[in-house]
Amino acid sequence: MSDILSQDQIDALLNSEANSDLQDSGNVQPSEDKYEAVLKVFELFCNQAGTVISTVLNKETSFNPQKCQKADFTIIREKIDTVALSLTLPLTTGIEGEFYLIIPKKDVAVLSDLMMMGDGTADYNEDHKDAIGELYNQVMGAFSNAFGSQIGTTVSAGTVEVSEFDSDNPPFDAESMEMVIISLESSDDFKSETVLLVPSVLCDQILENVSSNNSDSGSVQLNSSELDDLSRITTFDSSSNEYEDQSLDSPSAGPRENIDMLLDIELDVSIELGRSRQSIKRVLELSPGSIVELDRMAGEPVDLLVNNKVVAKGEVVVIDESFGIRIVSLVSAEERIKSLQ
């Protein structure tokens, strides 16, 4: 095995604890256990959907999966208005297939109107298709990243497509589908029910990946020496200008091994002046001369990020005609390791 661990191997090791939620479902059989395992996966989808939509709408929103079972369009007609949309939610990498979200048009109108800073009372129109599609593009991005982390592989999503759905003449064969009934609630008393339709072949593919991940615990196979190397962090002693290895489990210093092999690796370094959260409407209204207020006070230190992780804080300086920063404080090595988990 190579002396250098890849980023994928390190991520897999650090994510091994996150995999525990899915490991409980191991070796599922095509029975009630299968439905429980499918529900566990789509609980993750609902958690990500709730987080994304709460952020976009600036309203606390929760998605709660009620039950997973064989698709039954009689139940769907009871839960969903005949006037509804079908959102095709594709997975394209790691796991390939499409599942579908059935949502009433009146609820699409509410969510879309709130996205555009309305009060949620607008009537449905064709523009709402684009809005709901973009909203669930963000949901699928969050879900694919989270699910990929849990099963230890890269999962990516394609573009969401929105089409008309008639529950009286469904385009799907109930025998080839499983369904998850989901209740949606927001902080302003908006309540709705939607249905996820998942092809049985996609369910099997998802559960096969979960089961495969369980069999090896989602971990990289390393020998004891390599695991011991990974358990150390490397610090720099400015007084002696030397690197030192320090165990995460013990304050005593350990030997420095193979660190020279990493010194020529290039890392992305960036400076973050501040952040701002804006509605879609506000972003669309931006023009030359617009002022965007950031979440940081004037004179407050800026963040120095390495590979998108904060490692230091500093003050802005001008060097010749270029900007730079003067480091004023460093994030401790232990905190940097924790930020990777």
For each residue, the residues with C-beta under 8 A, 3 or more apart:
1: 222 223 226
2: 5
3: 258 261
4: 258 261 262
5: 2 9 10 220 222 226 230
6: 9 10
7: 10 11
8: 11 12
9: 5 6 12 13 220 222
10: 5 6 7 13 14 230 340
11: 7 8 14 15 149
12: 8 9 15 16 152 218 219 220
13: 9 10 16 219 220 222 230
14: 10 11 340 341
15: 11 12 18 19 149 150 152 218 341
16: 12 13 19 217 218 219
17: 20 341
18: 15 21 149 150
19: 15 16 22 23 150 151 152 213 217 218
20: 17 23 24
21: 18 24 40 150
22: 19 25 40 41 150 151 210 213 214
23: 19 20 26 213 214 217 218
24: 20 21 40
25: 22 28 33 36 37 40 207 210 214
26: 23 210 211 214 215
27: 211 214
28: 25 33 34 36 37 207 210 211
29: 33 34
30: 34
31: 34 35
32: 35 36
33: 25 28 29 36 37
34: 28 29 30 31 37 38 203 207
35: 31 32 38 39 67 68 69 178
36: 25 28 32 33 39 40 68
37: 25 28 33 34 40 41 207 210
38: 34 35 41 42 68 178 180 198 203 206 207
39: 35 36 42 43 65 67 68 180
40: 21 22 24 25 36 37 43 44
41: 22 37 38 44 45 147 206 207 210
42: 38 39 45 46 65 68 180 196 198
43: 39 40 46 47 65
44: 40 41 47 48 143 146 147 150
45: 41 42 48 49 63 139 143 147 196
46: 42 43 49 50 63 64 65 182
47: 43 44 50 51 63 146
48: 44 45 51 52 139 142 143 146
49: 45 46 52 53 63 136 139 142 143
50: 46 47 53 54 61 62 63
51: 47 48 54 55 142
52: 48 49 55 56 135 138 139 142
53: 49 50 56 57 61 63 111 135 139
54: 50 51 57 58 59 60 61
55: 51 52 58 277
56: 52 53 115 135 138 280
57: 53 54 61 111 114 115 186
58: 54 55 279
59: 54 114 186 187 188
60: 54 186 187
61: 50 53 54 57 184 185 186 187
62: 50 184 185 186
63: 45 46 47 49 50 53 182 183 184
64: 46 182 183 184 185
65: 39 42 43 46 68 180 181 182 196
66: 180 181 182 183
67: 35 39 180 181
68: 35 36 38 39 42 65 178 179 180
69: 35 72 178 179
70: 174 175 177 178 179
71: 76 172 174 175 177 178 179 197
72: 69 75 76 174 179
73: 76 77 167 170 174
74: 77 78
75: 72 78 79 179 181
76: 71 72 73 79 80 102 167 170 179 195
77: 73 74 80 82 167 168
78: 74 75
79: 75 76 181 193 195
80: 76 77 84 102 103 104 167 193 194 195
81: 84 104 105 106 167
82: 77 166 167 168
83: 104 105 106
84: 80 81 102 103 104 105 165 166 167
85: 102 103 104 105 108 129 132 162 163 164 165
86: 100 101 102 162 163 164 165 171
87: 100 101 102 103 132 133 136 160 161 162
88: 98 100 160 161 162 163
89: 98 99 100 101 136 140 157 160
90: 97 98 140 157 158 159 160 161
91: 94 95 96 97 98 99 144 155 156 157 158 202
92: 96 156 157 158
93: 96 154 155 156
94: 91 144 148 151 153 154 155 156 209
95: 91 155 202 205 206 209
96: 91 92 93 205
97: 90 91 199 201 202 205
98: 88 89 90 91 199 202
99: 89 91 196 197 198 199 202
100: 86 87 88 89 172 196 197 198
101: 86 87 89 136 194 195 196 197
102: 76 80 84 85 86 87 165 167 194 195 196 197
103: 80 84 85 87 107 108 132 192 194
104: 80 81 83 84 85 107 108 192 194
105: 81 83 84 85 108 109 124 128
106: 81 83 109 110 124
107: 103 104 110 111 184 192 194
108: 85 103 104 105 111 112 124 128 129 132
109: 105 106 112 113 122 123 124 125 128
110: 106 107 113 114 120 121 190 192
111: 53 57 107 108 114 115 131 132 135
112: 108 109 115 116 122 127 128 131 132 135
113: 109 110 116 118 119 120 121 122 128
114: 57 59 110 111 117 118 119 120
115: 56 57 111 112 131 135 279 280
116: 112 113 131 280 281
117: 114 279 280 281 282
118: 113 114 121 122
119: 113 114
120: 110 113 114 188 190
121: 110 113 118
122: 109 112 113 118 125
123: 109
124: 105 106 108 109 128
125: 109 122 128
126: 129
127: 112 130 131
128: 105 108 109 112 113 124 125 131 132
129: 85 108 126 132 133 162
130: 127 133 134 162
131: 111 112 115 116 127 128 134 135
132: 85 87 103 108 111 112 128 129 135 136 162
133: 87 129 130 136 137 159 160 161 162
134: 130 131 137 138
135: 52 53 56 111 112 115 131 132 138 139
136: 49 87 89 101 132 133 139 140 160
137: 133 134 140 141 157 159 160
138: 52 56 134 135 141 142
139: 45 48 49 52 53 135 136 142 143
140: 89 90 136 137 143 144 157 160
141: 137 138 144 145 157
142: 48 49 51 52 138 139 145 146
143: 44 45 48 49 139 140 146 147 157
144: 91 94 140 141 147 148 155 156 157
145: 141 142 148 149 155
146: 44 47 48 142 143 149 150
147: 41 44 45 143 144 150 151 155
148: 94 144 145 151 152 153 154 155 156
149: 11 15 18 145 146 152
150: 15 18 19 21 22 44 146 147 213 218
151: 19 22 94 147 148 155 209 210 212 213 218
152: 12 15 19 148 149 213 218 219
153: 94 148 209 213
154: 93 94 148
155: 91 93 94 95 144 145 147 148 151
156: 91 92 93 94 144 148
157: 89 90 91 92 137 140 141 143 144
158: 90 91 92
159: 90 133 137
160: 87 88 89 90 133 136 137 140
161: 87 88 90 133
162: 85 86 87 88 129 130 132 133
163: 85 86 88
164: 85 86
165: 84 85 86 102 170 171
166: 82 84 169 170
167: 73 76 77 80 81 82 84 102 170
168: 77 82
169: 166
170: 73 76 165 166 167 174
171: 86 165
172: 71 100 176 177 197
173: 176 177
174: 70 71 72 73 170 177
175: 70 71
176: 172 173 199 200 201
177: 70 71 172 173 174 197 198 199 200
178: 35 38 68 69 70 71 197 198 199 200 203
179: 68 69 70 71 72 75 76 195 196 197 198
180: 38 39 42 65 66 67 68 195 196 198
181: 65 66 67 75 79 193 195
182: 46 63 64 65 66 193 194 195 196
183: 63 64 66 191 192 193
184: 61 62 63 64 107 190 191 192 193 194
185: 61 62 64 190 191 192
186: 57 59 60 61 62 189 190 191
187: 59 60 61
188: 59 120
189: 186
190: 110 120 184 185 186
191: 183 184 185 186
192: 103 104 107 110 183 184 185
193: 79 80 181 182 183 184
194: 80 101 102 103 104 107 182 184
195: 76 79 80 101 102 179 180 181 182
196: 42 45 65 99 100 101 102 179 180 182
197: 71 99 100 101 102 172 177 178 179
198: 38 42 99 100 177 178 179 180 202 203
199: 97 98 99 176 177 178 202 203
200: 176 177 178 203 204
201: 97 176 204 205
202: 91 95 97 98 99 198 199 205 206
203: 34 38 178 198 199 200 206 207
204: 200 201 207 208
205: 95 96 97 201 202 208 209
206: 38 41 95 202 203 209 210
207: 25 28 34 37 38 41 203 204 210 211
208: 204 205 211 212
209: 94 95 151 153 205 206 212 213
210: 22 25 26 28 37 41 151 206 207 213 214
211: 26 27 28 207 208 214 215
212: 151 208 209 215 216
213: 19 22 23 150 151 152 153 209 210 216 217 218
214: 22 23 25 26 27 210 211 217 218
215: 26 211 212
216: 212 213 219 221
217: 16 19 23 213 214
218: 12 15 16 19 23 150 151 152 213 214
219: 12 13 16 152 216
220: 5 9 12 13
221: 216
222: 1 5 9 13 226 227 230
223: 1 226 227
224: 227 228
225: 228 229
226: 1 5 222 223 229 230
227: 222 223 224 230 231
228: 224 225 231 232
229: 225 226 232 257 258
230: 5 10 13 222 226 227
231: 227 228 247 248 249
232: 228 229 245 246 247 248 254
233: 245 246 247 248 333 334 336 337
234: 243 244 245 246 256 259 333
235: 243 244 245 246 333
236: 242 243 244
237: 240 241 242 243 244
238: 241
239:
240: 237
241: 237 238
242: 236 237
243: 234 235 236 237 256 259
244: 234 235 236 237 253 256
245: 232 233 234 235 253 254 255 256 257 259
246: 232 233 234 235 251 252 253 254 333
247: 231 232 233 250 251 252 254
248: 231 232 233 334 337
249: 231
250: 247
251: 246 247
252: 246 247
253: 244 245 246
254: 232 245 246 247
255: 245
256: 234 243 244 245 259
257: 229 245
258: 3 4 229 261 262
259: 234 243 245 256 262 263
260: 263
261: 3 4 258
262: 4 258 259 265
263: 259 260
264:
265: 262
266:
267: 306 307
268: 306 307 308
269: 304 305 306
270: 304 305 308
271: 302 303 304 305 314 325
272: 275 302 303 305 310
273: 294 296 302 316
274: 294 295 296 302
275: 272 294 295 296
276: 292 293 294 295
277: 55
278: 282 283 292
279: 58 115 117 282 283
280: 56 115 116 117 283 284
281: 116 117 284 285
282: 117 278 279 285 286
283: 278 279 280 286
284: 280 281
285: 281 282 290
286: 282 283 290 292
287: 290
288:
289:
290: 285 286 287
291:
292: 276 278 286
293: 276
294: 273 274 275 276
295: 274 275 276
296: 273 274 275 300 302
297: 300
298:
299:
300: 296 297
301: 313 314 315 328 329
302: 271 272 273 274 296 313 314 315 316 325
303: 271 272 310 312 313
304: 269 270 271 310 311 312 313 314 325 327
305: 269 270 271 272 308 309 310 311
306: 267 268 269 309 311
307: 267 268
308: 268 270 305
309: 305 306 336 339 340
310: 272 303 304 305 313 331 339
311: 304 305 306 330 331 336
312: 303 304 327 329 330 331
313: 301 302 303 304 310 327 328 329
314: 271 301 302 304 325 326 327 328 329
315: 301 302 325 326 328
316: 273 302 323 324 325
317: 323 324 325 326
318: 321 322 323 324
319: 322 323 324
320:
321: 318
322: 318 319
323: 316 317 318 319
324: 316 317 318 319
325: 271 302 304 314 315 316 317
326: 314 315 317
327: 304 312 313 314 330
328: 301 313 314 315
329: 301 312 313 314
330: 311 312 327
331: 310 311 312 335 336 339
332: 335 336
333: 233 234 235 246 336 337
334: 233 248 337 338
335: 331 332 338 339
336: 233 309 311 331 332 333 339 340
337: 233 248 333 334 340 341
338: 334 335 341
339: 309 310 331 335 336
340: 10 14 309 336 337
341: 14 15 17 337 338
